[in-house]
Amino acid sequence: MRSVGFLVLASAGPAWAVDHQAIVDEVLVSKNNDTTIQFIEIQDPGESFPNDPYHLEIYDAAGTLITGGNVNIGDVASGTTRIYVSTAAADTAFGTTGIRMTATLPANGQACFINTGGVKIHCLAWGCITQQIIGSGNSRAPSPPDNLSAQLQSSFTYQLATPTPNAANIAGTIDVNCPTDPPVDDFIPPDDFGIDAPAARPDAPTHDNNNGGGGCCSASGGSGSALLALLVSASFLRRRRRP
């Protein structure tokens, strides 16, 4: 049954033919205790980006857009594999040239890559949050301490490592996304309930990846598919707890 669902979704692939695999993949919030040195990266396998202009929106832990948190990325050239958004101080510190970010990233916050139609292609939340912004794809990461950044790994989890501004990510150390989050119940395959789970988009960058830190919070601002997935998960847990 799952393979059939996958094939049905795969046949609808042209609907996702552009910009859908972009992921917020690295966040730095300070260097040498200087919170003016900050950057965010977005990575992509090299798709076309016809839905210009693009934006990066930055939120606090409660899901509120922060001051200066709407960064105009503008037009993105087809085949782009990395978008680098940085403060002036970060460019000075690292010798880079990025799309200018004037907002101050919070220690616990969120960022979403958004197209001109308002579609949140991917949202990353780092640290302890209370209201998670939901997009077409979603990830969690630890809050990066001073001199380290949270970096996406091939496993779609995030590790803390030496910053790689406008360059490929490297492996680092694993940490929990938020130490105070409650634990998440173990996953039970949908077949245990005699039904099939709704098939996920084959390459969707949607990962809660709690890194052992448990669940978190409320969700808002999401696409219908992402919210449906949350509701389905809640339904599974209710079924599991029946006597």
N, C-alpha and C positions, 0 to 999 in steps of 0.2 A: 504493500500500500504506500509506503513512504516513497519508493522509487517512482511510482506513478505520479505522486504529488510533485516530486522534483522535476519530472519531465514536463508537466503542465507549466510549472513556473519557468523552466528553461525556455519553453516555446514562446513565452512572453518577454524574452530577453530584450528585444528592441526598445521596449519601454524604458530600459535602464542603460541604453547604449552610450550615454554620455555622463560624465562627471559624478557617477553614483558611487565610485569606489574611493573617493577622496576621504582621508581620515586625518583628524587632528592627532598628530603622532608624537609631538614633543612639547614640553612646557618647562620653562625656567622662570622662577620667581625672584631669585636674588643671586648675586655673586659678591663674595667678600662682604656680606651683610649689607649690600647696597641694593635696595629694592627698585632702583631706577634701571638696573640692568636686568632686562626681562625680554623674553621672546616666546613666540609660539610658532610651530611649524605644522604644515599640512602636507601629507604625502599622497601621491596618486601613481598608479602604474603607467600613466601616460595617455589618458583618454582625451577626447575632444571636450572643450568647455564652451558650448554655444550659449549658455544661459547667463550672459554677462548683463550687468556687472555683478561680481560676487562680493560678499561681505563676511567678516568675522565678527560675531557678537560675543561679548564677554559678560558673564553674570557672576553674582556673588553666590554664597552657599545657599541662600534662600531663593535663588532663581530670579533675582532682580537685576536688570541690566545696569551695569555700573556706569559711572560718569566717564564719558568718552569711550564707552564700550562697544560702539558700532564702528568698526574699522572698515573703510572702503578699500577692498582689494582691487576692484576694477575688473577690466577684461583680463582673462587668463588665456594664454596661447595654447592651441591644441598641442598635445604631446607633453605638456608640463608635468613634471614628476615631483616637484617640491615647491611649496609656497612658503616664504619666510617672512614673518611679521615680527618687527622688533622695535624697541625703543632706541632713541638716539644714543643713550648711554651704552646699550648693548652693542651697537655698531662700533662705537669707539673702543669698547673693551675687547671685542673679538675681531675687529677689522673686517666687519661684514657690511653689507648694504641691503637693508630689508625694507619692506613696506612699512611705513611709519605707524607705530602704535603709541598713542599719547596716554592711554589709560594705564592705571596701575593694577597689575594682576593681584587678586587676593591670594592669601596662603591657601585658602580652601575656596575653590571656584569652579567655573564651567566656561566652556567656549564652544561655539557652534559655527560650522562652515555653512553658509547660506547662499542660495542662488537668487537671481533677480525676481523669481516668482515667490520668494519667501519660504522655499523648501529648505528645511534644515537637513542637509545631506549627512552630516555627522556631528555629534556632540560628545565632547569629553568632559567628564567631571572629575576633579582631583581633590583628594582629601575628604574631610567630613562635611557633607552637605545635608540640607533638610528638605529641599524642594528641587528635584532633579528635572532639568529641562530635557525633553524627549525629542529626538529627531528620527530620521529614517534609519540611522545607525547610531548606536550609543556605546560608550565605554566608560569605565572607571579606572582611576589611577591613584597611586599614593600622592600625598602632597610633597613636592620635592623640597628637601631641606637646602640650606645655603650651600652654594657651589655644586649642586647636583640638579639634574633635570629628570623629569619623568619621561621615559622613552619607550615607544611601542616596539615590541619584539615580534618575531615571526609567529609566535604562539598567540598573538593578539592580546597578550597581557603587557603591562607596563612595568619597567624596572627603573631603579634609580641609578644613574650613571653620570660620568663626567660629561658636561654639555657638548653637543655636536652641532653648533649653530650653522644652519644652511648646509648640512652634510649628513651622510648616512648615519643612522643610529648605531649604537654599540650596546653590548650586553652589560648589565650592571648587577645590582642586588635586588632581591625581592623584598617587598614590604607590604603590609596590609594597606588597603585604601583608606580605612578609617578604623582605628583601634576600638572605638566605642560603638560601632555598628553591631546590632544583634546578629547572632549566627544565622546562616541560611540553611534550611532543611536540605538533606541530601536529595539529589535528583532521582526520581523514579521514572523509568521509561513509560511513555504513554500507553504502550501495549499492555501494561499491567492493569489498565482500566478498561481494556477491551475496545479502545478507540485509538485513532491515529491523531497525532498532533498536527496542527496546520503546518505545512512545509514552510521552512524559512527560505528567504531569498538566498539562492546558492552562494553568492559572494558578498552578502550584506555584512558590513563591518559593525554588527550589532553584538556587543559582548559586555556583560555586566562585570566579568573578570574581577571578582572581589578579592583576589589574591589572599584569601584566607581571612578577610576582614568582615565577612558577613554582609547583610543587606544594608539598606540605608533609609529610604525616605519616601516622600510623596513624589509624584511625577506630574509634570505639566508641559504644555506647549508642544505636544507630540503629534506625530502622524497617526492615522487610524490604525495602521498595521502594528505600530509599536505598542499602542495602548491595548490592542487586541491581544498581543502576546503577553502583556502583563496580566490581563484578565484571565487568559487561559492558564497561566502559571498559578494564579490564585485559585482557580477551579480545581487544578490538580491537587493542590495542598489541602483544600477542603475535603476532596474525596479521600485523600490519604488518611486524614484524621478521623474518618468515620469509624465507629466501633465495629 
